């Protein structure tokens, strides 16, 4: 409570200049506010101050919010009227305010007309801030028509504060000017840096606030004296002067970089005030940027340290309190120049209301902010407590690091506008949401840089745009996207290569609003994920029809396994749901030691089987009638599907001529392209592509070398490339009980962009779980969306380059992925490097464009664009790390490594990835105790996930793993999208015997309980409980021996534990609350993914128990560390 | 006799130089997207064995004619060629594999290798030329 008094003593400095800072008082004073604030704040990680502003107000009173919002909304208008072009988006409006204000404060008289409005706008932030403290003022502020007097007073204060420092300022400025002149280059370079830091430090804003509250409470008492504030102000002035100087020359440059501008907007709008302040404060230190940076920048953290470090460098240290107060007033002036510039050149714009002007303004604001920020970036960390994602976590002591519910994707530290526009993390994720500025910085962070894509995901909302001219950059061919900037109405600047392009006439018309002259409101510019209907320019040939060819193994082995019944049945059920149009074609080939074709030509009374026994030189007996129109020959097809399962029941043929069958299929498909689905049950033993068993069963649990992870022959790879060239994909279903050399067979799908399904020890009656899985997979497989003759290109901002691709496809040229088919369950990953330093930009963008032919014969382009901030400090890189993406990318890299080098190498590389990155992190935080294993909050799950990876089938050693299982796990890692892969690596464990209505969510009128995530450790499994493990493709329900009988009765439908059968795959519908809850929870989990997983109930004696327990990765096994041991091991290596 | 050895080496070296240039041109075509990975790799793989043989022949010739220095100079490169050929994984389509050439900077390393070989062969060329002239004069 010192705070309030301190605050009171300060009032002028405080209240006036820093509207935003008033938040601090809020927090300190009103604890309930605080709570709310936190709640709203942390989930979003970097939520910008603007949000904060809103939330506190909500907390205090509903009225206030409303009023403040009103204010908010209206202010833009007033400003707009004063300025002209301003309208529209609230956020943009807010920028304007700030800029206006800035200009106001800086140039005072300049904006005399706009003063009132600007004041009002300021009033807004003040409003929220002030709530806690001066109730009266808040009451006053809400008024839309702002009493000029009040603002005046506020401003007057601001001015006074400014005027006070003037002397100091002059001095400082001189210093600065001299510096600036002497080192113009460095300045420019620094600008972006600053900017980046700002972005990252939006979080710092948060932290600042935290600090502030703590600092304020503590330090206000000490620092309170006016003198200090005076100093602060001086510093501010300095920063101002600096920023102005820089900003003015920079402004033109900025124009070149539209994206930064946008960012800056974010900073300015919400977060910036704080940051600006920061910058301003630090700005004083600007000349010594480097040194400051080094000395204190990196040591983020504890308040104590902070104060210690700050003491040697008085200027930055003082700011803490002062900063908070200053930034506002000062920040504005800085921005002002930009604003002026912006305003001057765009007299034409008034016609454009909202967005456009906003965009323009941002760029100019950018320079000032950037510069300041850049210098401060490091400092901010020091001064403030770290943002949530940088909070150090002592891994060896913190046992509960799992979040309550699923791990959220980190939100890039962008302003709220951009964040809203940004691509969904489900489709597009980057391992580092703060992109390091240089390769050197990236190397220092020891984290991989890459993207994880899920471009063809099933979307519920997807804007589809039909247009005759698809607007693209003329030099880099980037599609127009939300992150481009409009220089004026007729020109836009590409955000990837910075070329200025013309806006075509047609683009001026907005079909959504039916208005003309608003290119920035077109759906292409409003959505980061769009689908464009392509014109004939995007076709090399007329769009192909959907063509499906099924190649079925009918040897003795296959008949014995009994898969034919399931496949034919599924096909019959889904024949009408196969994606396609009236041209859809379908065909069948079966093979054992010969290849059988089926003539299904319309007009035949029954299907005709044609047997080709010359497998060394395969040919098509009747090329025209093997692939037939689905609709014309439907009856014949149904006849065939009904007959097929019984046709080969007495076969004695044990050989399998897969290679020749595939060659035949390729010949059949090559005129059109399409999809080949191959069902194989054993090792191919005849003809081209025959394989020999390479697995030594005694080596399955070897801890040393695992051989034969790569293909044995290049036959399948060549075939895949041939297929890919003819737009044909091969999907492989391997249903085998013995070794079938998946490593070789998988190539046929890998390089033709197919998918791979593997059902080990499949048998239709002995293994019902696998049979059910096949059924479900087939249903999904047959009915899901499909894109034909697709190509995908990933573009990124100049300076970044993609050097490695992961997934199923063929890389045709440097950045063009050829995908014969694309399906919604395919994920891709790419690794990137930073070839040129990104110092002159504050944002980088990535664009994926997937051009495909839909099953209806339409050529479409799906475009995703992701925008991320660039940062210059190591701490910010860590703050933005997306641990799930990092782990998935590492998994992909490890698969490559284990094939090209060895499994042991790959495992070492995984462990080293953790060791290196944590060591690098700990070396940046010098104040951490070296004896502990500390990770930033953003990476706290990193060791756990890596341990989980090491215990995955793909990479584990010592535990008996069949070669095919291992290879299949590797294939999945390469081709699964992140969501599925994470479930596979680290399953979710829930306790379901005591589902309660607390913390439930409502989905479609259903109540879905949300039990907390449990650690994957046997210690969590109590005999009294029942647990559900969600492994992505399979759900295990484990029932403890002493599980409550009511649960068993209600949920499982059996009287007691003993009577629950071994093979239970469904939950019965029992009319009881707990049953309903459990079922709604399970079906909710199911609905969240495309593959409907199989459910398996496990009792103690169940053979599937081992599977279940292998997923408890935190426990020790005979061959692998427990989590704690693993941590100790890492710690040892880190300290080495 | 010695002059014959060097005349032959000179011709062989010329062929290797042309081969290196061909490699470089084809790889840079791929880099610039003029040809696709598949055709590039099939073109180049055809010439991997001739290159290995061509170089091995010179090396052996130098050993036989007891030109130790030139032999030792050639030995590492010849060994590298053979090693590279032998170490191709069984699933790959040759030293140049179209599915991998765009990954992990392989294209760049292939290019670098071709450049280094070109330099080496040029060096050898002048050495052989000098030795040949010397031998002819001595004869």
Interface residues (C-beta under 8 A of the other chain):
Chain A: X710 X711 X712 X713 X714 X717 X718 X721 X725 X743 X744 X747 X751 X803 X804 X805 X810 X811 X812 X813 X814 X816 X896 X900
Chain B: X30 X31 X33 X36 X37 X38 X89 X90 X91 X92 X93 X98 X99 X102 X103 X104 X105 X107
